[in-house]
Amino acid sequence: MEIYDNEILIDVDYLNIDSASFTQLKQVTKSDLEKIKDLIIAIVDEKGKMQNPVTGSGGMLIGKIEAIGDVLKDKIDLKVGDKIASLVSLSLTPLKIDKIIKIYPEIDRVEIKGKAILFESGIYAKLPKDIEDKLALAALDVAGAPAQVKNLVKEGNTVLILGATGKSGLMCSCMAKKMVGKTGKVIGQARNEKRAKFLEITEFCHEIIIADVLKPLNVLEETLKVNNGKEVDISINCLSIPNTEMSSILPVRDGGVVYFFSMATSFTKAALGAEGVGKDVTMIIGNGYTVNHAKIALDLLNESEILKKIFQEKYS
Ligand SMILES: NC(=O)c1ccc[n+]([C@@H]2O[C@H](COP(=O)([O-])OP(=O)(O)OC[C@H]3O[C@@H](n4cnc5c(N)ncnc54)[C@H](OP(=O)(O)O)[C@@H]3O)[C@@H](O)[C@H]2O)c1
């Protein structure tokens, strides 16, 4: 872990494993924490980074600056000891794990002793003083999603959010409700009654549907029921499981937009699926980066008491 003069060495505290990746790790190990530990160590030993070989995805980290290369020292607003969150994916961040201290399987978090290297081009956020570190880590992991919803969703739009009960889904729902204004509608999907009740309390969605995301017709039917028989303008996929492309495409009107934030999305299934059902929709890959995405995500947390409370209860 020696750095070049334009790199930053980070003493890592926590990894936030990407949700699609962690879901896959839980599936293959039947949620056995020791096996998950072994798998993470094996991946990082082999690849030199936490890139899940099945999902291809990474996650992000928080840690303290241990060293800054000479060339960078005067160019950046960081000093040794500062706490930062990396905003580039772990799938491309050199990482060495000395020890896994603890795994928090409910929130995809791994406490480690280890080091990482940030390249000169790597983006990062100094951890804000007004939000607790672990809370910020959770929000920053999915910061691209609410920032892109802010750009994408316009007043009066009808928006369907798949996986509205998850971390990015809640942030997207909260942002979408702001953007659609009085004339639009946000429809949130939950997988069962219990999760629907939880979503209802947030008041982020005008309508909530309970639907099986692996059954596209079920998602379409439930959406039509709450939208006067009409398809939606935009759907946003915030799910962490594969095979949900058609559930995102079917409920969208011709000329509408399907936004795939999920890392479990297959380009082939989306492209051929849309063609197969003759849907003329614009499909967008959820870029993890958007200008100002970190600020937009953290501002959203500060603006919405209920969102902050949910994040505090789950991720603190
Ligand atoms: N594009 C990017 O740059 C980027 C960056 C970060 C993350 N991501 C991706 O964004 C997606 C969401 O991440 P997240 O952190 O928001 O995940 P999360 O908090 O774990 O939420 C996952 C969502 O999927 C639902 N879900 C999980 N398993 C399910 C199942 N078997 N059946 C039905 N629903 C299921 C969850 O429902 P419950 O709430 O009921 O569990 C929840 O709504 C992931 O695919 C992640 O990889 C993309």
The ligand as a Gaussian input file, in Angstrom:
#p B3LYP/6-31G(d) Opt

LIG

0 1
 N      -26.020000       2.986000      -9.746000
 C      -25.197000       3.167000      -8.730000
 O      -24.209000       3.835000      -8.816000
 C      -25.509000       2.499000      -7.432000
 C      -24.886000       2.916000      -6.261000
 C      -25.247000       2.296000      -5.055000
 C      -26.206000       1.277000      -5.069000
 N      -26.756000       0.882000      -6.251000
 C      -27.747000      -0.191000      -6.336000
 O      -29.026000       0.299000      -5.954000
 C      -29.834000      -0.796000      -5.506000
 C      -30.478000      -0.433000      -4.190000
 O      -29.489000      -0.172000      -3.204000
 P      -29.938000       0.188000      -1.716000
 O      -28.694000       0.458000      -0.964000
 O      -31.030000       1.178000      -1.754000
 O      -30.534000      -1.243000      -1.264000
 P      -31.443000      -1.635000      -0.034000
 O      -31.523000      -0.550000       0.972000
 O      -30.974000      -2.973000       0.387000
 O      -32.904000      -1.796000      -0.708000
 C      -33.187000      -2.844000      -1.583000
 C      -34.645000      -2.819000      -2.005000
 O      -34.925000      -4.051000      -2.698000
 C      -35.983000      -4.757000      -2.021000
 N      -35.749000      -6.204000      -2.059000
 C      -34.657000      -6.867000      -1.655000
 N      -34.808000      -8.196000      -1.820000
 C      -36.044000      -8.365000      -2.344000
 C      -36.804000      -9.500000      -2.734000
 N      -36.307000     -10.733000      -2.633000
 N      -38.044000      -9.307000      -3.240000
 C      -38.550000      -8.048000      -3.354000
 N      -37.883000      -6.936000      -2.991000
 C      -36.655000      -7.088000      -2.503000
 C      -35.928000      -4.249000      -0.585000
 O      -37.181000      -4.483000       0.041000
 P      -37.277000      -4.451000       1.657000
 O      -37.116000      -3.011000       2.065000
 O      -38.614000      -5.005000       1.948000
 O      -36.152000      -5.311000       2.158000
 C      -35.619000      -2.771000      -0.805000
 O      -36.770000      -2.068000      -1.176000
 C      -28.905000      -1.992000      -5.419000
 O      -29.075000      -2.795000      -6.559000
 C      -27.545000      -1.363000      -5.410000
 O      -26.601000      -2.244000      -5.935000
 C      -26.436000       1.484000      -7.414000

